[in-house]
Amino acid sequence: MAESSGEYIKHHLTNLTYGQRPDGTWGFAGSAEEAAEMGLWAINVDSIGWSVFLGILFLGVFRLAASRATADVPGGLQNMVEMTIDFIDDTVQSIFNHHNPLIGPMALTIFVWVLLINTMDLVPVDWIPALAHAMGVPFMKVVPSTDPNVTMGLALSVFGLVIFYSIKCKGLGGFFAELAFHPFPKFLFPVNLILEGVTLIAKPISLGLRLFGNLYAGEMIFILIALMFGGVVMSIFGGVLQWAWAMFHVLIIFLQAFIFAVLTVVYLAQAHDTGEEH
């Protein structure tokens, strides 16, 4: 399939989108332009599909490890799962000093799920899209965290929990007082409200966009390197660059999952804090 560099990049950055076409019919978009015209209620089927698949994979692997757990010398799978759980448990205990049995499992779920989603960025950029194209599927983005709808959806879910626990632990009045009476004296509550309101809203925005921006940039670099393939010398050089970037990108993949989980715990710890500290 001959295509220009611009068309190649656009194809790899376009989601498999289902929604209402400009002619009023419903179906999958046949081009990037048509996908963009579908509007707010369009669904990125590939992002949702891969996210659900990886979530099921996560649950299945951990369930398998639990069913095979033994008090004797653990196997590789049990050892990996126990190390992951201990790592997240130690992190949560060092940050969250309140009692809430939901926080630990939630942090573990976020970390592992986001890590699996991010790890899809290490799959060579042409493999799955080419297979999908051979099956008649025009587009296939396999890294859900390169879709801002996914990352902002995760961030807004965390934000909803932050608001819920802020009101539950402090009361509606206490939550409002936290926003209106800090950091300046009470008579400057309009200024405080604006400043703290912006800070509150910035939490989910920064949480979601940080994950999206880092993974989108990483995927874009993989795509640009893939454009170099063609001819023996350039293919070898491109392969070396792909390998080098993948080795470095492993760190980004892990750190972004860890940062997302840690910031979630930090924000929820702040929501549970009923002291005068701010």
Secondary structure as UniProt FT lines:
FT   HELIX           5..12
FT   STRAND          17..20
FT   TURN            22..23
FT   STRAND          26..28
FT   HELIX           32..37
FT   TURN            40..41
FT   STRAND          43..44
FT   HELIX           45..67
FT   HELIX           76..95
FT   TURN            101..102
FT   HELIX           103..119
FT   HELIX           120..122
FT   TURN            125..126
FT   HELIX           127..134
FT   TURN            135..136
FT   HELIX           144..146
FT   HELIX           148..180
FT   HELIX           186..188
FT   HELIX           189..226
FT   TURN            227..228
FT   HELIX           232..272
//
